[in-house]
Amino acid sequence: MSLAELVLDAAIALVSLAVVMSAGWTIQRQTGNSGWIDAVWTFGVGATGVALSLAPAGGALWRRAIVAALAAAWSMRLGLHIVKRTMKSGGDPRYARMMANWGERAPACLFAFLQAQAAVGALLALAIALAAHAPGGSPWLQDVVGAPLMAVAIVGEALADAELARFKADPANRGAICDVGLWRLSRHPNYVCEFAVWLAVAIIGFEPSAASTWLGLLAPAIMYWTLRYGSGVPPLEEHMQRTRPHDFAAYAARTPVFFPTLW
């Protein structure tokens, strides 16, 4: 991908996601339900990434098609999961806490926060485009490693979400902490798999001789920091520590917080 194409794709991604998250802000203001925000973001990132992948900007057609299909699968799976969760349980408590802290400035602060999310989403969509338009007409090691890893990560995240949903649906588990299946290996296996999705995208697009492809490495780095130290793990674990201190302490003592310990 040339510098001009990279700049154009970045501009398209930024504008597209800014519009998408403005729509997410409007939906939240009209419905009072903040749960729709993450669904809008997920669909927006996926749609932008797919559109940039399929654009005729160089690269092998088969690679562009595979990356676009995997990005669409990630977006639709996760987005529909969030939609289902939102329709069932309502607003996201993380946004509720932030808006309560913002007070009267909540609408303006939320809009600014969602535009920051749009910028992150644009970077992720650009990473998808870089993977799709990676140089080389024949499969190389990055394709052989990255594409299966992304597929496995999408399936793994879906499995983790399904295990958690089944656990919560059982009345016998009311108030308990899920520690079955993948949740025995990590306290946040869905987040581990989400990080792996973006690691796979970076792997597919990584070409040391092309300076632009190094931008793709920002996707898994930012996603890891966000999930592990930002809006992912910390608020969830704070909630569990506050509501179920003894159960959480026992769970935390035997289960790694993020990456599983396999030895």
N, C-alpha and C positions, 0 to 999 in steps of 0.2 A: 504494500500500500504506500503510495507516494505521500509526501508531506501535504500537498494540496488536498488529496483525498482524505487524509487523516483530519485535517482542519475542518473540512466540510462535514465529515461524519460527526465530529465532536460538536459542531454548531447545531447540526440537525438533532442530535441526541439531547443537547442542553435545552433547546427550544421545545422539543417534543415533551420531555419530562417536566419542564416548567409548566406547560399547559396542562398536562395530566395531573400534576399535583395541585394545581389551582382548582381543577375540577374536584379533586379529593377534598380540598378545603371547603368548597361550596357544598358538597354532599354532607360533610360533617356539620356544617352550620345549619343546613336545612333539616337534617334528620336528628341531630343531636347524638348520633351514634358514631363514635370515633373508630369503631371496628372496621369500617369500610376503607379507611385510609390505606392500610397495608395491602388490601386486596387491589385497590386502584394502582398503588405503586408497583405491585408484582406484575399485573397485567400490562402496565405501561412499559416497564423495563423489558418484559418479554417481547411485546409487539415491536418496540423500537429496535431491539437487538435482531429480531427476525427480519425486519424490513432492511436494516443495514446489511445483514448477511446476504440477502438475496439480490442486493443491488449489484449491477454489473461493474464492479470496481476492481476487477482482476481476481486471480486465484482460481483454482480448479472448481468446476461446477459441483462435482461430487462432494467436495469438502464443504462448500457453502451450503449444500442441501442438508448434509449430516448435522452441521452446527446449528442451522436454522431449526431443524426438526428437534434436536435436543433442547435448544433454548425454548421452543414452543412447549415441549413436554414439561420442562421445569416450571414455566410460567403458568400453564393451565392447571397442573397438578396442585401447586402451592396456592395459586390464586383461588381455585375452587374450594380448597380446604379452608382457607381463611373466610370465604363467603359463607360456607356452611357453619363454621364456628361463630361468625358474627350473627347470623340469623338465629342461632340457638341461644347464645349467651349475651348478646348485646355488645356494648362498648368495651374498648380496650382499657384496662385499669391503668396502664402506663400513661396513656394520654390524659386520662382523668386526673392523675396526680400532677402532671405537668401543668394542666390548665388551672387546677386549683391553686398551684403555687404562683402562676402568672396573674391571677386575680382579674381585674378589669382589663388588663392588657392581653388577655388570653387570645382573642381572635387574631390580633396583629402578630403576636408571638407565635401562634400556631402556623400562620401563613408563612412567616420567615423560616420556621423549623421545617416545614414541608418543602420549601424551596431548597433548603440545604439537602434534604432527602432527594430532591430532584437531581441535584448535582452529583450525588453519589450514584444514583440510578443511571445517569448519563455515562459515568465512567464505566459502570458494569456493562451497559449496552455497547459502549465502544470496545470493551474487551471481547465481547462476543463477535463484533465485526472484525477485529484484528485476527481472531481465531479462524473465522470463516474465510478471510482473504489472505491467509498465510501463504507464502510462496511455495512453489513445488507442485508439480502435476501428479506425482505418484505418492502413495502413502509413505510416511516416514515415521520414525520412532515416536514423535510427539502425537501423531494421530493414533497410532496403535495403543499408546498408553492413555492418552487423554480422553478419547471418545468412550471407551469402555468404562473408565473411571467415572465420567459424568453420568453415564447411564446407571451404573451401580449406585452412585450417590443419590440420584433422583429416586430410585426404588427404595434405597435405605431410609431416606427421609420419609417417604410415604409409609413404610413399614413402622417406623418409630411413631409417627402420628397415629396410625391405626391401633398400635398397641396401647398407647396412652388413652385413646378414645374408648377402647374396650374396657380398660381398667377402670376408668371413671364411670362407665355406664353400669358397672356391677355394684348394686347397693351394698354388698359386703365390704367394698373398698372405700366406703364413704369416709372422707377425712384422712385416708392413708396416702402415702407417697408411692407412686408407681416405681416398681423395681423389678419388672418382668422383662424378658426378652432383651432387646438392645439397651434397655434402661438399667440392666445389671452391669453393663460394660462402661457406661458413661451416664453422668447425671443429666446430660443434654445431648443425646445421640442425634436428635433432629438438627441441632445446630452444627454438630460435627459434620453431618452429611451435607448441610447447606454450604459450609466452608469448602468441602470437597468438590462440590459442583463448580465453584469459582476457581479452585486450584486446577481442576481439569480444563476449564476454559483457557487459563493462562498457559497450561502445558501445550495444548493444541496450537496456540498462536505464538509460542516462543521460538524465535529464530535469532540466535546471538548476533548475526551479522546485520540485522535490521534494527536500527535504533528505536523505531516506533513500537516494536513488539514488546519492549521492556515496560511500556505503559500497562500491558496486560497483567503484569505482576502486581500492580496496585490493587487489582480486583480482589484476589484472595487475601492480601494483606489488610485492606480496609475491612473486608467482611469478617476476618478473624478478630480484629480489634473491636469491631462493633458488637459481635456476638459474645465474645469472651469478656470484654471489659466495659462495653457501652450499654446499649439498650437491651441486650440479650440476657446473659447469665445473671448479672448483679441484681436487677429488680426482681427476677423470679426467685432467686435464692434468699433475698431479703424477705420476701413474702413468706416463703416456707419457714425460715428461721423465726419469723414473728408469730406465725399461726400454728406451727407444729414443731416446736424447738427440739423436743426429745427425739421424735421420729427422724427429723432431718439430720440431727447430729449423728445418729446411728447410720443413716444412709450415706452421709458424707464421709464417714470413717471408713466405709468399705467400698466406695465407688468413686472413681476419678471424676473431677469436675468437668473435664472436657475430653481430651484424647484418651481412649481406652488403654489400659495396661494389659498387654497381651502375653506377658511372660512372668 
